[in-house]
């Protein structure tokens, strides 16, 4: 398996394979105001990957920041994840928060992780087995996180890139937020975008809760060989665009951990307009 996304049909046929672990990476709320479908059910046998509480640095005032290796290791082991686990992540919107969980595992050194295209809605549409959402205890896993340092960037590195332009900075927010014509949903944030960033709204890459075709993604993204950096409001939808780029290119990729929540609340330079 080299493709980072799988279909509902593929997962159903492998659901009981020995090393398969299905993770539910749902968010109860999202800044994009997308419908959180079927909030009380999960894919049969799924385990809750709690981004907000167990897999974010809750000591950081910024939302959804990367946890430490120790925190990620502990949370993964509690979910029964081993070094040889084949992980499939989904969410209840379609493809929204699941790419964030996928990227976190990649950034923490676990290669065999995949996203369910279409998420829980696609699974239910195909009539595959679900169950009521339930917290369960699992046999402790042996996975140990090892952060790949080039996977995430801080504001100093983003600011430096504004000068060097070695990498392309892609903002996944909506066009009106990027251009500064719409007030930010989080209180106290300025409107606009990081200088020299480009806007590729994550919604432009999807149709009916799934990624568009490879040909369509190539046309929309129009990538050259430069390294790619990704930002959004708080690091969630940035990973949707990152995964889309992963589907069509092998450019080096990293996420700006603080994203606009950090940048827009600071004295760092901003731009408005397209």
N, C-alpha and C positions, 0 to 999 in steps of 0.2 A: 504494500500500500504506500503510494507516494503522493496521491492526491489528498489535499487537506480537508476536503468535504466528502461526506457520504450521503447516500439517499436513505429515505425511510425503508425502502425495500431491502437495501443492503443490510441495514441494522437489524431489521426483523429476522433476516436469515442467519444472522450471526449473534443474536441476542443472548444465546445460551453458551456461546463459546467460552472456553475456560478462562481466558485472560481478559475478556471484554468487561469493562466497567463503564456504565452510563451515568453521566453526571448532569443533574438538572441545575443550570446556572441562571435561573430566573431572577429578575428583579421585581419587587413588588410595585415599584413606581419607576417611571422613566421620564426624562426631561423632554423627550420627543412626543409625549402624550399618545403613545401607541397603545392599542388595546391589549391588555394582559389577558389572553384567552385561556379559558379552562383553568382557573387559578387553584382548584381543589384536587386536580388529578395530576398524575405523572406517568411517564413511561414505566411499564412494569419492571421492577427491580432497580429503578434509578436511585441515585444517592444525591442529596442536596449539596451543591457546591455554593456555599453562602458567601458571595462576593463581598457584601457590605460588612458582615460581622466577623467572618473567619479568615477571609483572604484579602483583606485590605489593612493598611496600617491605621488602626483606629486611634492611635495617639497623635496622628497628623491632623491638623485642622482642615486640610484639603480632603475632598472626597475621593475615595477609590484609589488611593496611592498604593504603590507596590508594598507588600509586606516584606519582612526580613526572610532570609533563607530558613531560619529556625521556625518562624511562624508558619511558613508555607509547608515545611516538612511535617510539622505536627498536625496541621489540618489535613494534609494529604494522607498521612498514616492513619488518622482516625477514620478516614473514608475507606481504608483498606487498600490503598493504592500501592502497588509494588513496582519495582524497576522494570518488570516485564509486562506491566498492564497495558492493554490497548484501550485508550480512553476515547469515548465519544461524548461530546458535550452538546446540549441543546438548551433552548429557552422557550418560553411560552408565547413569545411574540412572533417568531419566525426565525429571523437571524438578527439578533440585537445584542444581547449580553453574552451569548455563547462564544463569539470570537474573542472577547476579553479573557474568558477562562482559557480558551485554546492558546492565546498568546502568552498568558502567564505560565502555563506549563512549558511551552517552548522556551520562554525566557529563563525558566528554572531548570532547564536541562533535560526535559522529558520529550523525546522526539515523536513517540507514537501516540499522538493525540489528534482528534479529528472533530469537525463540526457537522452536526446533522442539518443538512440544507432543508429549510422550511420549518425546522423545529417541531414542537409539539403539535401545532395545527396541521402540519403535513402528515404527521404520524397518525393522528386521529382521523383525518380525512381518508386515509388508506385502510382504516378499520383495524389497526394493529393494537395489541393489548395494552391497557392502562390499568392503573389502580389508584385508590385514594392516596393523596400525599401523606407520607408517614415518616417520622424520624426513626431510624434503626441503628443499632450498634453493629459494627463490623470488626472482623478480626484485624488486628493492627497490621498495616502494611510496612514495607521496608524501603519505600522510596525516600530518597534524600535530595532535597533541592540544592542546586548549585547554580547561582545566578550567572547568566551570561552577560558580562558588564556592558556590552555594546547594544543590548536589547532595549534599554531605557535611557532617556536623556533628561538632564535637569535644565533649569532656566538659563544658567550660565552657558551651557553648551548650545542651546537654541539661539541665544543672543550672539554668540560667537559665529554661528552659522549664518546669521543675517549679514555678517560682514564677509565671511569667506565664500559663502554660497556653494560649499562643497556638496551639500545635500539639498534635495527638494523637500520643502516643508508643506505637507498637505493637511488642510483643515477640513474635517468631516462635518462641520456644522452646516445648517441651512444657509442659503445664499443671503437671506435678509439679516441673519445674525452676523455672518462674515462681513457683510458690507456695512454693518452698523446702523441699519435702518429699523431694526427691531430691538427692543429692550431685552437684555439678557434675563433668562428665567430665574437665575440666582441673584438675590439682592446684593447690592453693593458693587457689582461688576460693571466696568466700562463696556461700551459697545465698540465693535470693530474687530481687527485681526492683527496677528503678528506680522510685522513688515516682511515683505518678500515671500509670504506664504501664498499658496494657491488654494482655491476652494473646489473640493469635490464632495458635495453632500452625499452622505452614505445612502440616502434614499434613491439617488440616481443609479445606483449599482444593483438595485433589487427590483423584482417584480413578483407580486403575490407572495411575499414573504421568503422568496428564494433569490439566490444570486442570478443575475442575467447570464447569458451564454458567454463562453470564453471570447468569442468573436466580438460580442457587444462590449465586454469589459475592456478588451484591448483598444477598441475605438474610443471609448470614454476616457480611459486613463492615459493613453498616448504617452507611455513612459520611455525615457531614454535610459542610459546605463548608470545614472547617478544613484548614490544612496538615497533612501527615502526616509523621511521623518514624518510622524503622524501626530496630529493634535485634534482636540475637539473641546467639549465643555469640561469633562472630568476624566477622560481616558477610556471611556466605554466605546463610543461610536468610532473613535479613531481606529480601533481594532477591526471594525467592520471593513473599513477601507483598506487597512493593512492586509487583511485576509484576501480581499479582492485582488490586490496587487500580487499577493503570493500565488494566486491562481494563474497569473499570466506573466510573471517575471521572477528572476532570481536576484534582483537588486538587494543589497543589504538594507535591512529595515529596523527601525526603532521607534518607540513611542515616547513622546514628551509626557512625563509622568504628571506634572502639575497641570498641564493643559491650560485652557483659558481661565479656569477658576483661579489659578495662581497668577497668570500673566495679566488678566484684566483687573485684578485687585491690587496691582503693584504700580510702581512709577516707570515701568518699562515702556518703551515706545510702542505706539499702536498706529494702525492705518485704518481708514474707512474708505468705502467705495469698492468697486469691483477690482 
